[in-house]
């Protein structure tokens, strides 16, 4: 049996391929049971996120067999999957799991959600009874290392995306976003990501303004928000504590006069504004107003670049922590292997003993001489115990290491020349 990590991720496969290999919770539960029942793996867990799909398993199958099994389960041609797959074995498989759980292998370096997804992957395998002693030990070491990386480095402390940086700045100005309303101008990917981060932070209300009402409604619906046309911006601006804008407009959409009027209606209650657009959506002069905190994409880029450098330094420290974790796993794996071997050895000896004891008891019951019965019992035990080891040692090419191990195990002394 070999411990294997097999998968695809955002670096090796397009979203089309990743979508075809994605596992829903129901799919994963079915696949876990099927893998064990079909003997493709003795222990197995499946991690499936928007950026990766990975199997972690204790298996006697070859990598190619595992890959074909996944392709077959998802009803995809193996030739489509093969070019995008990567695999790791034994300690390198565990090292890969540690890097994934710590956010070192993520699209955004240090992103925190992956550790929770890895824990869900572990819990699902446990729930479906496909988590054995080896996989359990690997996951426990992975979680321990990921926790150290999070607590001992700055890998996930600072935002490294424009959308996340904008929301983080908003949190610094407004202590509790649950009481605030955000007006998002535009309906593109960046604005959608901003909306998601705001929703995760518990924002009270999201307004979405766009040139096309249908697009605004589509985005607003996903976050229980309210949609409006750009032409109604002036009417809704007084309701906004946070304004984040990202459109393709060639001219500013929000002018100094519009914001000034909104502040009067708000009775000078502060507004936080982030202009992510290039060209700008918000007039530069808006920043001159009291009670307005205006940031541009350049302000965020400086923060993001510095934070990225900070994360890269933290990643180097994280790699050292992972090295320590792999070494610890190796030691624990050896110890676990020793326990299994000792248990198997004891079971084997007990089986030999039971056979000879049963034979001796039957002989005594039939009235045979107890002395002869005991002698046969002792001889039978010694012969059965010695047979397999002696046969193996007599084979040509027996390693000197095996002979040394035998001498050490049984404290055997070197044979001496009878003439001396």
RACOR-V265499 format. One record per residue. N is the residue number from 1. RES is the residue in one small letter. PHI is phi in whole degrees, -180 to 180 (* if undefined). Layout:
<<N;RES;PHI> <N;RES;PHI>>
This chain:
<<1;x;*> <2;x;-126> <3;x;-84> <4;x;-132> <5;x;-118> <6;x;-133> <7;x;-176> <8;x;-133> <9;x;-149> <10;x;-64> <11;x;-83> <12;x;-109> <13;x;-142> <14;x;-73> <15;x;-62> <16;x;-62> <17;x;-69> <18;x;-63> <19;x;-62> <20;x;-69> <21;x;-105> <22;x;-73> <23;x;-112> <24;x;-72> <25;x;-54> <26;x;-69> <27;x;-60> <28;x;-62> <29;x;-60> <30;x;-66> <31;x;-67> <32;x;-59> <33;x;-65> <34;x;-65> <35;x;-63> <36;x;-73> <37;x;-65> <38;x;-90> <39;x;66> <40;x;-71> <41;x;-152> <42;x;-85> <43;x;-136> <44;x;-159> <45;x;-138> <46;x;-125> <47;x;-106> <48;x;-135> <49;x;-129> <50;x;-67> <51;x;-108> <52;x;-162> <53;x;-137> <54;x;-138> <55;x;-104> <56;x;-122> <57;x;-151> <58;x;-102> <59;x;-144> <60;x;-96> <61;x;-81> <62;x;-78> <63;x;-56> <64;x;-61> <65;x;-66> <66;x;-64> <67;x;-62> <68;x;-66> <69;x;-63> <70;x;-62> <71;x;-60> <72;x;-65> <73;x;-62> <74;x;-88> <75;x;57> <76;x;-123> <77;x;-63> <78;x;-58> <79;x;-66> <80;x;-75> <81;x;-82> <82;x;-49> <83;x;-65> <84;x;-102> <85;x;-85> <86;x;-132> <87;x;-148> <88;x;-139> <89;x;-125> <90;x;51> <91;x;-66> <92;x;-69> <93;x;-66> <94;x;-68> <95;x;-59> <96;x;-62> <97;x;-59> <98;x;-65> <99;x;-65> <100;x;-63> <101;x;-64> <102;x;-87> <103;x;85> <104;x;-81> <105;x;-112> <106;x;-86> <107;x;-59> <108;x;-108> <109;x;-52> <110;x;85> <111;x;-61> <112;x;-84> <113;x;-65> <114;x;-63> <115;x;-65> <116;x;-64> <117;x;-67> <118;x;-67> <119;x;-67> <120;x;-66> <121;x;-61> <122;x;-63> <123;x;-64> <124;x;-67> <125;x;-64> <126;x;-64> <127;x;-64> <128;x;-96> <129;x;60> <130;x;-113> <131;x;-108> <132;x;-97> <133;x;-64> <134;x;-71> <135;x;-68> <136;x;-59> <137;x;-63> <138;x;-63> <139;x;-63> <140;x;-63> <141;x;-69> <142;x;-62> <143;x;-65> <144;x;-63> <145;x;-67> <146;x;-61> <147;x;-65> <148;x;-64> <149;x;-60> <150;x;-68> <151;x;-86> <152;x;-105> <153;x;-131> <154;x;-100> <155;x;-60> <156;x;-121> <157;x;-79> <158;x;-115> <159;x;-68> <160;x;-128> <161;x;-126> <162;x;-59> <163;x;-63> <164;x;-69> <165;x;-63> <166;x;-62> <167;x;-68> <168;x;-63> <169;x;-64> <170;x;-60> <171;x;-66> <172;x;-70> <173;x;-90> <174;x;-109> <175;x;-66> <176;x;-137> <177;x;-69> <178;x;-68> <179;x;-105> <180;x;-115> <181;x;-114> <182;x;-112> <183;x;-107> <184;x;-105> <185;x;-105> <186;x;113> <187;x;-141> <188;x;-84> <189;x;-63> <190;x;-64> <191;x;-63> <192;x;-63> <193;x;-67> <194;x;-60> <195;x;-60> <196;x;-64> <197;x;-64> <198;x;-63> <199;x;-64> <200;x;-63> <201;x;-89> <202;x;82> <203;x;-53> <204;x;-67> <205;x;-149> <206;x;-120> <207;x;-109> <208;x;-122> <209;x;-110> <210;x;-151> <211;x;-64> <212;x;-106> <213;x;-62> <214;x;-60> <215;x;-68> <216;x;-64> <217;x;-66> <218;x;-59> <219;x;-71> <220;x;-62> <221;x;-60> <222;x;-69> <223;x;-129> <224;x;53> <225;x;-101> <226;x;-124> <227;x;-103> <228;x;-152> <229;x;-85> <230;x;-57> <231;x;-65> <232;x;-104> <233;x;-54> <234;x;-59> <235;x;-72> <236;x;-95> <237;x;-57> <238;x;-61> <239;x;-80> <240;x;-92> <241;x;-87> <242;x;-127> <243;x;-125> <244;x;-127> <245;x;-124> <246;x;-153> <247;x;-124> <248;x;-104> <249;x;-65> <250;x;-75> <251;x;-126> <252;x;-59> <253;x;-99> <254;x;-121> <255;x;-101> <256;x;-61> <257;x;-63> <258;x;-62> <259;x;-71> <260;x;-59> <261;x;-63> <262;x;-64> <263;x;-64> <264;x;-63> <265;x;-64> <266;x;-80> <267;x;58> <268;x;67> <269;x;-66> <270;x;-58> <271;x;-124> <272;x;-108> <273;x;-129> <274;x;-125> <275;x;-105> <276;x;-89> <277;x;-77> <278;x;-137> <279;x;-63> <280;x;-69> <281;x;-92> <282;x;-117> <283;x;-58> <284;x;-58> <285;x;-63> <286;x;-60> <287;x;-66> <288;x;-79> <289;x;-75> <290;x;-68> <291;x;71> <292;x;-122> <293;x;-108> <294;x;-107> <295;x;-124> <296;x;-109> <297;x;-62> <298;x;-66> <299;x;-61> <300;x;-69> <301;x;-62> <302;x;-61> <303;x;-64> <304;x;-64> <305;x;-61> <306;x;-66> <307;x;-66> <308;x;-65> <309;x;-62> <310;x;-63> <311;x;-68> <312;x;-65> <313;x;-66> <314;x;-64> <315;x;-63> <316;x;-64> <317;x;-66> <318;x;-61> <319;x;-62> <320;x;-66> <321;x;-64> <322;x;-66> <323;x;-57> <324;x;-64> <325;x;-65> <326;x;-65> <327;x;-62> <328;x;-65> <329;x;-62> <330;x;-59> <331;x;-64> <332;x;-68> <333;x;-66> <334;x;-63> <335;x;-64> <336;x;-65> <337;x;-65> <338;x;-64> <339;x;-62> <340;x;-64> <341;x;-67> <342;x;-63> <343;x;-64> <344;x;-65> <345;x;-64> <346;x;-63> <347;x;-61> <348;x;-64> <349;x;-65> <350;x;-62> <351;x;-64> <352;x;-62> <353;x;-63> <354;x;-63> <355;x;-64> <356;x;-69> <357;x;-66> <358;x;-63> <359;x;-65> <360;x;-67> <361;x;-64> <362;x;-65> <363;x;-66> <364;x;-64> <365;x;-64> <366;x;-84> <367;x;94> <368;x;-71> <369;x;-61> <370;x;-55> <371;x;-62> <372;x;-66> <373;x;-63> <374;x;-66> <375;x;-62> <376;x;-65> <377;x;-63> <378;x;-65> <379;x;-63> <380;x;-63> <381;x;-64> <382;x;-66> <383;x;-66> <384;x;-65> <385;x;-67> <386;x;-86> <387;x;-58> <388;x;-65> <389;x;-61> <390;x;-65> <391;x;-60> <392;x;-65> <393;x;-69> <394;x;-81> <395;x;-67> <396;x;-60> <397;x;84> <398;x;-59> <399;x;-71> <400;x;-66> <401;x;-65> <402;x;-64> <403;x;-64> <404;x;-64> <405;x;-65> <406;x;-64> <407;x;-62> <408;x;-70> <409;x;-64> <410;x;-109> <411;x;51> <412;x;-86> <413;x;-93> <414;x;-66> <415;x;-70> <416;x;-108> <417;x;-68> <418;x;-64> <419;x;-79> <420;x;-100>>
